[in-house]
Amino acid sequence: MAFFSPTETPVHIQSIISIHLHGVNGYKHSVFNALAAGLTAITFVATAACAPGPERVTPSPNPAGILHQKGPYQAYYRPDGKIERLLQDVDGDGRADAVILYWPNGKVRAGEIDSDRDGTVDRWEYYSTDGVLQKVGTSRRKGPRPDQWDIIDGNGRVVRREFDDDGDGVPARSQPVGGETPSPAPTNLEPSRK
């Protein structure tokens, strides 16, 4: 077992340094230069091979749509330019008071409206693919989903009213109205223009 004493250590270290300075370091220097030159050449070749050619520089279509906001409206347009969703914040509190969804043909598909502006949706509208109002749901108990639906005919009259009395989201009973009641006015939000 070797012990280092204060008198032996400087001599031992000095001898190691002198050997490396004259014998090993000169050899290491030439090996290091050769490795550096080789790695530089490999890096250059790999970079040139991976660089896109002129045929790969063409821009790809944007997979996301466009979000457009103006005043109290915020509209989302699909990549093909057709509107998909429209939000309206009437009172400026940062929460949508109305959310309107659109069919691919640009007609209204559905609407969720917070008509009393308390932060909870209280009116749900459902439309045909032609944009004709078919059903309006409301929440009699101020819950987060409809518990009453007015079914509307092609002439815009309520012909049947359905009720969800147990809160499971499925109508439990139905009541004919006879078509004399006019349908509730549909939401009058129009898609914003870009």
Backbone bond lengths (Angstrom), bond angles and torsions (degrees), N, CA, C in turn:
res aa  C-N    CA-C-N  psi(-1)  N-CA   C-N-CA  omega(-1)  CA-C   N-CA-C  phi
1 M - - - 1.432 - - 1.531 107.10 -
2 A 1.306 116.33 136.50 1.457 120.22 -177.59 1.513 109.93 -103.90
3 F 1.302 114.89 140.08 1.456 121.05 175.37 1.512 108.27 -118.18
4 F 1.296 116.43 142.22 1.450 120.03 178.04 1.514 109.09 -99.29
5 S 1.284 114.20 130.01 1.465 117.98 176.34 1.521 107.34 -109.83
6 P 1.310 118.49 159.93 1.460 120.62 -179.00 1.523 112.88 -58.49
7 T 1.298 118.93 -26.49 1.465 119.58 -178.39 1.511 111.67 -84.12
8 E 1.331 118.70 -30.84 1.460 121.01 -177.42 1.538 112.17 -83.46
9 T 1.293 119.18 -31.61 1.461 123.13 -172.59 1.526 112.47 -59.60
10 P 1.335 121.66 -48.97 1.457 119.35 -178.48 1.517 112.74 -62.05
11 V 1.318 118.04 -35.29 1.451 120.13 -179.52 1.519 109.97 -69.58
12 H 1.326 116.27 -44.06 1.462 120.96 179.74 1.530 111.48 -62.40
13 I 1.308 116.99 -45.57 1.464 121.13 179.62 1.525 109.56 -64.73
14 Q 1.317 117.36 -40.93 1.454 120.66 -179.90 1.528 110.70 -62.79
15 S 1.308 117.39 -37.42 1.456 118.80 -179.49 1.517 111.33 -70.14
16 I 1.341 118.45 -35.95 1.465 121.33 177.43 1.524 109.94 -66.13
17 I 1.328 116.20 -42.21 1.463 120.15 -179.40 1.523 110.13 -64.09
18 S 1.304 117.23 -42.53 1.455 118.64 -178.21 1.521 111.71 -67.10
19 I 1.308 118.16 -34.83 1.470 120.05 177.55 1.522 109.83 -65.65
20 H 1.314 116.70 -45.41 1.462 120.14 -178.47 1.522 112.01 -67.17
21 L 1.303 116.17 -36.83 1.457 118.25 -178.77 1.521 111.64 -66.29
22 H 1.317 117.56 -34.62 1.460 118.86 -173.73 1.514 112.82 -100.20
23 G 1.350 117.56 -39.58 1.448 118.54 -172.94 1.515 114.26 -97.06
24 V 1.309 118.81 -59.18 1.455 123.07 -170.25 1.518 111.91 -80.92
25 N 1.321 118.11 -41.78 1.466 120.23 -174.32 1.518 112.53 -63.00
26 G 1.278 119.50 -35.29 1.452 121.31 177.10 1.517 111.32 -63.27
27 Y 1.305 116.74 -42.16 1.465 121.69 177.57 1.521 110.96 -67.68
28 K 1.356 116.09 -42.90 1.468 120.55 178.92 1.521 110.91 -61.50
29 H 1.310 115.90 -37.34 1.464 119.59 -178.38 1.524 111.74 -62.49
30 S 1.303 117.37 -42.69 1.463 119.35 179.66 1.525 111.55 -72.15
31 V 1.332 117.92 -34.61 1.469 120.95 176.18 1.526 109.87 -66.88
32 F 1.338 116.35 -43.13 1.461 120.62 178.84 1.533 110.92 -60.59
33 N 1.312 117.81 -44.62 1.477 120.98 179.30 1.519 111.18 -61.68
34 A 1.319 117.32 -40.02 1.458 120.66 179.40 1.530 111.06 -66.36
35 L 1.348 116.68 -42.86 1.478 119.99 177.71 1.530 111.31 -64.17
36 A 1.315 116.75 -42.83 1.466 120.58 -179.91 1.526 110.84 -61.95
37 A 1.329 116.54 -42.40 1.466 119.98 179.31 1.523 110.72 -65.70
38 G 1.333 116.78 -39.51 1.461 120.55 178.85 1.523 112.20 -66.05
39 L 1.331 117.24 -45.08 1.476 120.63 178.87 1.520 111.77 -65.54
40 T 1.301 117.62 -36.82 1.465 120.72 176.87 1.516 110.49 -62.85
41 A 1.329 116.97 -43.10 1.463 120.42 179.35 1.525 110.86 -64.98
42 I 1.332 117.75 -42.96 1.472 121.07 178.65 1.528 110.71 -63.00
43 T 1.338 116.50 -43.41 1.469 120.63 179.13 1.519 111.20 -62.01
44 F 1.301 117.24 -42.09 1.462 121.39 179.82 1.526 110.99 -63.26
45 V 1.324 116.76 -45.49 1.468 121.06 -179.59 1.526 110.48 -65.04
46 A 1.330 116.64 -43.68 1.470 120.06 -178.92 1.523 110.84 -65.28
47 T 1.324 117.30 -40.26 1.467 120.60 179.09 1.514 111.03 -65.13
48 A 1.316 117.03 -42.72 1.461 120.28 179.83 1.526 111.12 -66.10
49 A 1.316 117.28 -36.14 1.470 120.24 -179.44 1.517 111.90 -71.46
50 C 1.328 117.84 -31.52 1.460 121.45 -176.77 1.518 113.27 -89.36
51 A 1.311 118.45 -12.24 1.461 120.49 -179.19 1.524 109.71 -67.38
52 P 1.343 117.33 138.55 1.465 118.75 179.97 1.518 111.34 -69.16
53 G 1.295 114.98 139.63 1.456 120.66 176.21 1.519 109.46 -81.39
54 P 1.317 117.68 176.47 1.459 120.30 -178.67 1.521 112.64 -61.65
55 E 1.332 117.76 -27.83 1.455 119.67 -179.02 1.525 111.95 -74.83
56 R 1.340 118.99 -17.77 1.459 121.89 -178.79 1.527 112.75 -97.60
57 V 1.299 118.41 -0.87 1.453 121.44 -175.19 1.528 112.27 -84.57
58 T 1.298 118.79 -11.31 1.458 120.94 -177.90 1.526 110.09 -60.01
59 P 1.317 118.27 135.94 1.463 120.64 -177.69 1.525 110.96 -68.13
60 S 1.319 115.18 141.49 1.461 119.73 176.65 1.520 108.53 -87.65
61 P 1.328 117.68 153.71 1.458 119.20 178.79 1.514 110.36 -64.88
62 N 1.302 115.51 147.05 1.455 121.56 -179.92 1.525 108.73 -71.68
63 P 1.347 118.65 118.21 1.459 119.65 -178.20 1.522 112.40 -71.64
64 A 1.309 117.29 -23.21 1.459 120.20 -179.66 1.516 109.77 -91.11
65 G 1.302 115.27 160.35 1.451 120.38 177.60 1.514 110.87 -85.67
66 I 1.306 114.97 -162.85 1.459 121.93 -178.16 1.518 108.68 -118.10
67 L 1.323 115.34 129.86 1.459 121.49 175.68 1.517 107.18 -101.59
68 H 1.323 116.26 121.23 1.464 121.63 -176.04 1.517 108.03 -121.50
69 Q 1.325 116.37 129.30 1.460 119.73 -179.57 1.514 109.75 -127.00
70 K 1.329 114.92 134.90 1.457 120.62 177.50 1.514 107.79 -149.76
71 G 1.314 115.87 119.31 1.458 120.39 -179.37 1.513 110.67 59.01
72 P 1.328 117.87 -132.41 1.463 120.07 -178.33 1.528 113.50 -81.89
73 Y 1.330 117.69 1.87 1.467 121.12 -176.29 1.527 111.37 -104.68
74 Q 1.312 114.75 145.69 1.456 122.20 171.94 1.521 106.58 -136.53
75 A 1.320 116.89 122.40 1.467 121.04 -177.58 1.511 109.60 -120.06
76 Y 1.319 116.45 141.87 1.459 122.32 175.08 1.524 107.59 -113.42
77 Y 1.333 115.26 124.02 1.454 121.92 178.63 1.517 109.27 -107.88
78 R 1.317 117.21 135.77 1.461 122.49 178.45 1.523 109.78 -67.16
79 P 1.338 117.41 168.35 1.468 119.43 179.07 1.529 114.07 -58.00
80 D 1.340 117.74 -25.94 1.468 119.95 178.69 1.528 112.41 -83.52
81 G 1.349 117.06 2.55 1.458 121.41 175.84 1.520 115.08 91.60
82 K 1.319 118.28 -2.74 1.466 120.89 -179.55 1.525 109.72 -88.68
83 I 1.320 114.84 143.64 1.458 119.45 -178.32 1.526 110.03 -69.30
84 E 1.327 114.69 142.12 1.462 120.69 177.71 1.521 111.68 -117.61
85 R 1.340 116.76 -36.42 1.458 119.88 -175.75 1.521 109.60 -149.53
86 L 1.326 115.60 142.47 1.457 121.70 177.06 1.522 108.36 -132.34
87 L 1.320 116.56 129.18 1.457 122.03 177.67 1.521 108.83 -115.34
88 Q 1.323 115.37 147.84 1.453 120.29 176.52 1.517 108.65 -133.45
89 D 1.329 115.83 129.18 1.461 122.74 176.12 1.520 107.14 -115.00
90 V 1.318 115.88 90.99 1.465 121.35 -173.72 1.517 111.71 -67.67
91 D 1.335 117.54 -44.90 1.457 120.43 -174.10 1.528 114.20 -90.82
92 G 1.328 118.30 0.02 1.455 121.89 174.72 1.518 115.37 70.86
93 D 1.329 118.06 24.10 1.470 120.63 -179.24 1.522 113.09 -89.05
94 G 1.337 117.98 2.64 1.450 121.67 179.12 1.514 114.17 87.83
95 R 1.336 117.93 -0.61 1.470 122.09 176.91 1.516 108.31 -115.01
96 A 1.319 115.13 138.91 1.464 119.89 -178.56 1.527 109.91 -67.72
97 D 1.324 116.10 130.20 1.466 121.37 175.02 1.520 110.44 -90.66
98 A 1.316 116.70 -18.28 1.463 121.47 176.70 1.525 108.48 -148.83
99 V 1.330 115.27 135.85 1.460 122.06 175.08 1.521 106.45 -125.04
100 I 1.317 116.71 120.56 1.454 122.21 -178.67 1.530 107.83 -115.82
101 L 1.325 116.35 129.04 1.462 122.54 177.81 1.522 108.77 -106.94
102 Y 1.333 116.31 148.86 1.462 121.04 -174.87 1.520 111.21 -122.50
103 W 1.332 114.78 146.61 1.462 122.10 172.25 1.527 107.93 -70.40
104 P 1.334 118.70 161.99 1.472 120.41 176.78 1.529 113.75 -58.39
105 N 1.346 117.18 -23.05 1.466 119.75 178.87 1.528 112.46 -82.02
106 G 1.338 117.98 2.01 1.463 121.69 177.71 1.513 114.52 91.18
107 K 1.324 118.62 -4.33 1.473 121.85 178.57 1.531 109.46 -84.01
108 V 1.322 116.03 153.38 1.461 121.44 179.40 1.523 109.48 -63.30
109 R 1.346 116.04 133.81 1.459 121.96 179.23 1.528 111.11 -104.96
110 A 1.327 117.19 -44.13 1.463 121.43 -177.26 1.515 109.13 -159.15
111 G 1.315 114.84 159.25 1.451 120.66 177.10 1.511 110.85 -142.65
112 E 1.319 116.04 141.71 1.460 122.43 173.01 1.520 106.45 -123.60
113 I 1.317 115.88 121.90 1.455 120.33 -171.83 1.526 109.98 -126.51
114 D 1.325 115.77 137.01 1.456 122.88 171.36 1.521 105.83 -102.89
115 S 1.331 116.45 86.29 1.466 120.43 -171.47 1.520 113.31 -71.67
116 D 1.337 118.56 -28.62 1.461 119.43 179.46 1.531 112.56 -97.32
117 R 1.322 117.38 3.67 1.461 125.28 174.31 1.530 113.47 56.80
118 D 1.336 115.70 39.93 1.463 120.00 177.52 1.523 112.52 -99.06
119 G 1.333 117.73 4.57 1.453 122.03 178.72 1.516 114.48 94.51
120 T 1.345 117.89 -0.86 1.469 121.93 179.63 1.516 109.36 -122.93
121 V 1.318 115.56 133.14 1.468 120.02 177.54 1.524 108.46 -64.06
122 D 1.339 115.79 132.75 1.466 119.40 179.67 1.524 112.90 -129.35
123 R 1.332 116.24 6.17 1.468 120.40 178.02 1.519 108.84 -147.03
124 W 1.326 115.41 130.53 1.458 122.22 179.97 1.517 108.03 -123.84
125 E 1.310 117.29 129.52 1.460 122.09 -179.91 1.527 109.16 -118.03
126 Y 1.330 115.88 139.80 1.462 121.90 -179.75 1.521 108.23 -127.17
127 Y 1.336 116.05 132.74 1.457 122.27 -174.48 1.523 110.96 -121.75
128 S 1.337 115.90 155.80 1.463 121.36 173.94 1.520 108.74 -76.62
129 T 1.328 117.07 172.35 1.467 120.22 178.40 1.525 112.36 -64.94
130 D 1.341 116.82 -15.78 1.463 121.06 175.69 1.528 112.15 -88.73
131 G 1.332 117.37 0.28 1.455 121.02 179.61 1.514 113.78 82.78
132 V 1.333 117.56 19.88 1.468 121.34 -179.92 1.529 108.39 -95.45
133 L 1.320 116.57 129.72 1.460 122.23 179.96 1.524 109.85 -62.26
134 Q 1.355 116.74 125.63 1.456 121.79 -178.50 1.516 113.46 -113.05
135 K 1.321 116.67 -33.02 1.460 119.70 -174.40 1.523 109.09 -152.78
136 V 1.324 115.97 140.05 1.461 121.99 176.33 1.520 107.67 -125.06
137 G 1.309 116.02 123.36 1.454 121.18 177.71 1.509 110.12 -105.25
138 T 1.320 115.72 143.78 1.462 121.83 176.37 1.525 108.82 -134.60
139 S 1.310 115.38 162.48 1.454 120.97 177.90 1.520 108.58 -111.35
140 R 1.323 115.76 108.60 1.466 120.10 179.10 1.522 111.45 -71.52
141 R 1.339 116.09 -29.48 1.474 121.31 -176.87 1.522 112.69 -99.02
142 K 1.306 117.64 11.39 1.472 122.84 -178.38 1.529 111.58 58.99
143 G 1.325 116.28 36.91 1.459 121.81 178.17 1.521 111.70 -88.97
144 P 1.336 116.85 178.19 1.465 120.77 -176.93 1.527 114.36 -82.63
145 R 1.344 118.01 1.13 1.469 120.50 177.32 1.529 109.15 -145.24
146 P 1.336 115.73 160.52 1.466 118.26 -175.75 1.528 111.74 -68.17
147 D 1.338 114.16 147.42 1.466 120.27 173.65 1.529 111.02 -128.39
148 Q 1.317 116.56 4.28 1.465 122.65 173.74 1.515 108.15 -145.18
149 W 1.347 115.74 135.67 1.467 120.56 179.99 1.525 109.10 -128.91
150 D 1.317 115.76 133.61 1.466 121.72 171.17 1.523 106.97 -98.88
151 I 1.340 116.39 119.35 1.459 122.06 179.08 1.524 106.96 -91.66
152 I 1.333 116.46 129.48 1.459 122.18 -171.29 1.521 109.93 -114.70
153 D 1.336 115.89 137.77 1.468 119.83 178.67 1.527 110.45 -86.12
154 G 1.318 116.02 -179.17 1.462 122.13 -178.53 1.514 114.14 -65.13
155 N 1.339 117.40 -18.24 1.462 121.15 179.53 1.530 112.38 -93.04
156 G 1.328 116.76 3.02 1.464 119.58 177.89 1.512 114.02 85.63
157 R 1.325 118.70 17.25 1.471 122.20 -179.76 1.528 110.33 -107.69
158 V 1.325 116.22 143.54 1.462 120.82 175.36 1.519 107.86 -73.12
159 V 1.328 117.07 123.32 1.457 121.41 -179.11 1.528 112.22 -109.31
160 R 1.333 116.11 -19.72 1.464 118.78 -178.93 1.530 108.52 -154.35
161 R 1.309 115.09 147.27 1.460 120.96 176.13 1.523 107.40 -122.37
162 E 1.329 116.34 129.83 1.460 121.55 -179.46 1.524 108.83 -114.19
163 F 1.342 115.55 145.99 1.456 120.99 -175.88 1.527 110.93 -128.55
164 D 1.307 116.05 140.45 1.459 123.07 172.56 1.521 106.30 -110.01
165 D 1.325 116.37 98.02 1.462 120.63 -174.77 1.521 113.44 -83.77
166 D 1.341 118.00 -23.67 1.462 119.59 -177.19 1.532 113.56 -101.68
167 G 1.317 118.92 1.07 1.460 122.44 174.09 1.513 116.26 76.86
168 D 1.348 117.87 19.47 1.467 119.80 -179.56 1.528 113.24 -91.37
169 G 1.332 117.71 1.23 1.464 121.21 179.05 1.507 114.55 86.95
170 V 1.342 117.19 -0.46 1.458 122.26 -178.86 1.535 107.69 -116.14
171 P 1.348 117.03 131.26 1.474 118.22 178.96 1.522 111.64 -59.46
172 A 1.334 115.87 130.15 1.459 121.55 179.94 1.527 111.34 -96.50
173 R 1.312 116.46 -27.09 1.469 119.66 179.12 1.517 109.22 -146.24
174 S 1.310 114.25 160.26 1.455 121.35 -177.21 1.519 108.74 -133.97
175 Q 1.313 116.55 145.16 1.458 121.60 -179.37 1.525 108.60 -133.06
176 P 1.336 117.91 119.74 1.468 118.82 176.99 1.529 110.12 -68.25
177 V 1.311 115.28 144.19 1.457 119.91 -179.27 1.520 110.54 -108.04
178 G 1.291 118.64 -25.99 1.452 121.34 175.62 1.515 113.95 95.11
179 G 1.295 119.43 -2.16 1.464 120.87 175.23 1.505 114.26 81.34
180 E 1.337 118.80 5.11 1.460 118.94 178.33 1.519 112.94 -84.81
181 T 1.328 117.00 -20.28 1.454 120.62 -177.82 1.517 109.76 -84.73
182 P 1.310 118.18 125.59 1.465 118.80 176.11 1.525 109.52 -69.05
183 S 1.303 115.41 148.73 1.463 119.18 -179.44 1.523 109.87 -69.54
184 P 1.320 115.70 153.82 1.465 118.29 174.52 1.525 109.40 -60.57
185 A 1.301 115.95 145.84 1.467 119.64 -179.36 1.514 110.01 -61.98
186 P 1.342 117.11 129.94 1.461 119.02 178.49 1.520 110.80 -68.61
187 T 1.302 115.20 162.34 1.457 120.68 177.45 1.515 109.04 -61.68
188 N 1.305 116.50 136.51 1.464 119.72 -175.54 1.519 112.57 -99.78
189 L 1.320 117.69 27.23 1.467 119.79 178.00 1.512 109.53 -78.79
190 E 1.276 116.15 130.01 1.449 122.65 175.16 1.520 107.10 -107.79
191 P 1.337 117.21 147.43 1.468 118.17 178.72 1.524 110.62 -62.80
192 S 1.341 115.44 139.42 1.456 118.69 177.73 1.525 109.21 -71.54
193 R 1.290 116.19 150.05 1.468 121.52 179.79 1.521 108.01 -93.15
194 K 1.334 115.27 139.84 1.461 119.67 179.47 1.494 110.46 -69.96
